[in-house]
Amino acid sequence: MAFPPDLPSLRHAVINREAQRQLGLRRGVSSTVVPNVFDFSLPQPGPDEYNRDLRESLGIAPDRLVLLQPTRIIARKGIEHALELAARLAHRNPLFVVPHHESDEGDEYTRRICDYAEQLGVDMMVRPDRIGLNRGKTDRGEKVYSLWDLYVHADFVTFPSLYEGYGNAFVEALFFGKPLLVNRYSVYREDIEPLGFQAVTIEGYLTQAAVEEVEALLDNPDERERQARLNREIATRHLSLDLLEEKITMLLDDLPRV
């Protein structure tokens, strides 16, 4: 009944249009949508002196297809769909990589995903000992690679979430110029898709058409590059730090002067 307060000295920001509607319906409060953003003025990262040996160090053969699921293993991420894609691409010798093992929602779903991967015959890599939030060293002096290092070496990104506040992993994949598969969760349909991004999409389950679209992208580097350029151009216009600055400045300028 009281939160968030509707006070003359406050301005409200939300992460998506549905939150904007709910805030209006529940509290009669107007708000500004401020989406996930990224610094798209930075050059697209590539292999560097630190991560150049990532595949060799983690035992990933040069010819393996690396499918990256850049999220924690929690139920709303819909990781089953990504595993099914990996299974349908078995002839391409895929490795399914998940960087984040631990979560705050228990380990039952993690066990379920590991069991499902085994049932499907999918080779899944979960290495919290060698993949962390930041670069570093293990107690044995081995390199710890970051999620950004994984993006550089990924061939394809999977993001089949059931729901998201926005979709940070989606924005990161755009920054790294990676092709990706997305489940059309509600916020994606309303806030992201209308901007014109190109990705392989599914509607709650994996279809043969989606698999064929993934395969076509994997076989066509020119099309992957075209999509990456287009997606980055759109993201630069709609999901950049410049947009964030514009939105925050507008909110601050609208505050009453004291």
N, C-alpha and C positions, 0 to 999 in steps of 0.2 A: 504493500500500500504506500510505502514511503520512498522506495528506492527504485531507480535513481531519482533524485529530487528534481523538481521543475522549478528552478530558481533563476532570477534575472541575471545572476552572476555566472551562470554555467552555460556551456554549449556542449552538445553531445555528438560523439562520433561512434559509428558502428562499422562492422567489417563487411556487411552484405545487405542487400535490399530486404531480405526476409527479416533480419534483425531490425531494420528501419521500420518495417510495417509493425512488427510486434511491439516495439517501443512506443509507437504511436497509438496502437490499440490498447495496450495495457496501462500506459501512463499519460497518454495525450501529449507526448513530448516529440518535438521535431528533432531530426538528427541529420548528419552528413555522413554519407558512405565513404569510408577511407579503406580501400582494399589493401591486400598484401602488395608490397612494392619491392623493387630490387634496383640496384645501381647499374642500369643498362648502359651507362656511359663507359663502364669498364670494358676492356677488350675481353673477348671470349677466351677463357683459360684453355690451355693445352698441356701436353706433357712438359714437365720441367725437371730440373736436376733431382728433385726429391721424389717425385712420383713416377718417373720414367720406368723404374724397375718394379712397379706395383704387381703386374701380372706374374713376373718371374718370382718375386718374393712371396706371393700368396699361392703359388703353384697353379696358376691359370695359364694354360697353353695359349700361344699366340693366335691360334686359329679358332679358339672357342668363342661362341656367341655369348656375350655377357648381357643378361637381362637384369636391370637394376630396379629394385623396389625400394625407393629412398625414404622409407618410413619405419616407424616402430611396428612390431608385430602385435597389433590389436585388432579386435573383431571388425570395427567399422572401416578398416582399410580394405576389406574385401580381397585379401591376398589369395584366396582360393582361385579366383578368376585368373590371376597372374600365373599361378602354378599350372592351371589348365592350358594357358597359352604356351608355357614352356614345354608341356607335354606334347602339344600339337606341333611343336617345332623340333621334336626329338631328332629329326634327320639333319638338323643344323648343329648338333652337339652343343646345346645351350647350358650355361651355368646360371642359376638363379641366385642373385646376391641380395641379401637383406642386411643393411649395416647395423640396425638397432635391434638388439635382442631383448633387453630389459624394458619393462614398462611398469606403470603404476596400476595395472589392471589384472595382476596375477599372471600365472604362467600356463593356465589351462588352454588358452587359445594358441599359445606358442607350441605346446605339445601337439595340439590338433593339426597345426600347419606342418610341423615336422613329420607327423604320421602320414598326412595327406601327400606330401611330397614323395615320401617313400612308396606309397601305394601307386602313385602315378609314374614312378621311375624317374623323377626329376632330381637332378644333382643340385642341391641347395647349399649355399655357403653362408653361414652366420658366424662371424669371427669377431666377437667383441674384444678379444685380446689383441687384435691387429687393426681394428677399424674403430675409430673413436670420433668424438666431436672435433678434436683438433689433432694436428700432427704431434708426435712425441716418440717416446721410447718405452718398450716394455721393461720389466725388471731384468730380462735377459739381454737387453740392449738391442732388440729388434725394432724396426720401424713400426710406428703406429700411423696408419693413413687416415685422412679425414674423408668425410662424405664428398667434399669437393674433388678429392683425388679419384674417388670412385666414379663420379660423373664423367671425368675426363676419359676414363677407360671403358665406359659403358657403351654398348652398341644400341641399346633400346631401353627406354624407361617405361615401367608399368605403374599406373596410378588408378586402380579400379575401386576407389573408395566408395562406400555407400553414402556417406555424408561428410561434409567438411564445413568449417567456418568460412573458409575461402579456398585454399589450396596452395600452400606454400611450395610443396614439391612440384606442382605444375609450373609455377613461376620459375623455380630453379632450373627445371628442364629446359624452359625457353631460353634462359640465360646461357646455358651450356650448349644450346643448339642441338638438342637430342630429340629424335622422333619418339613419340610416346603413345601409349594406349590409355584412354580415360573412360571410366564409367560415368555416364551423364547424371551425376548426383544433382540435387535440386539447385544448389548455388552455382554449379558449373553451367547449368542450363540457363539460368536467369542472369547471372552477372558476368560470366566469362565467355561463353560460346558466342553471344551476340557481337562481341568485339571482332570476330572473324578469324580466330586462331584455327590452325589446321592440326588435327590429331586423329588417330584411329579411335573411334568411340564405340561403346557398347551400351546396351540398355538393360543392365541388371544381370546379364549373362553373356558368355562368350559365344559368338556365332562363327560359322565357317567363313562368312563374308569378311568378318573382322580379321580372322587368321590370314586370309588371302591378301587383305590389305596390308597387314604387317609384313608378309613375305614379299609383296611387291616393293615396299619401301626398302627392305633389307637388300633387295637385288638392284636397286636403282639409286646410286649415290647422288646423281644429279638432282633427283626429286627430293631426296632428303635435304640437300643443300638449299634448294629453292624454298622448301617449307621452313627450314631453320631461319633463313633470311626474312621471310615474310613474318613469321612469328615474332622475331626479335624487333622488327619495325613496329608491329602493332603494340608489343609490350613496351617499347620505348615511349610510345605516345600515351598509353593508358595505365601503365604499371611502374612508372619510373619514380625516382626520388624527386624529380621536378614536380610531378603530380602531388606527391606527399607534401612538399613545401607549399604548393599552391593551396591545397586543402587546409592545412594547418594555419597558414597565414590568413585565409578567409575566416576561419573560426575565431582566431584571435582578434582580427579587425572588427568582428561583429560584437565583441564584448563591450559592455557599457564602460565608459570612462569614469573614473572616480577622482 
